[in-house]
């Protein structure tokens, strides 16, 4: 509640040259790219270690 209260009291800053608009194609592309990258990094270790584990279980 204290964090919410401090956020309510803050003043809004106007958009400047360094602000990334969230309604453009660049934002959508970066968001989708980030989601795909995190998803790939989640599954790549399992895909890479699967054949190794299978080879070791055959012995």
N, C-alpha and C positions, 0 to 999 in steps of 0.2 A: 504494500500500500504506500509505503514511503517513496519507492521508486516511481510509482504511478503519479503520486502527488508532485514530485519534483519535475516529472515530464510535462504535467499539465501547466506548470508555472513558467516553462520555457517559452521564449518568443520564437516565432517561425523565422527562419532565415530565407531571404529571397534566393531564387535560383541564380547561379552564377555560371561562368564559362566552364567550370570544372564539374558541374552537376550532370549526372547521367540520367536522362529522362527515362521513365519507366513505361512510356507508351510508344516507344519506337521499335524498329526492327532490330537495332543493335542490342537492346536490352533483351529482347526475346531470344536472339541468337546466342548471346552469352549465357543466358539462363539455361537453355536447352543443352548447350555445350557443356556447362558445368554439371548438369544432371547426368548426362551421358558419361562424362569422365569419371564422376564418383561411382556410378554404377559399374563401369568397366573395371575400375580399380578394386571394386568389391569382389568381382568374379574372376579376375585374371589369376590371382594366386591359386584358387581352387582348380582352375582349368590347367594351370601349369604343373601343379603337383599331383593331379589325378593320374597321369600315366606313370609317374615315379612311384606312387603308392601301389598302383596295380602291379608294376614290375616287381616290387619288393614283396608283395603278397603271394606271388607265384612260387617263390622259393620255399 
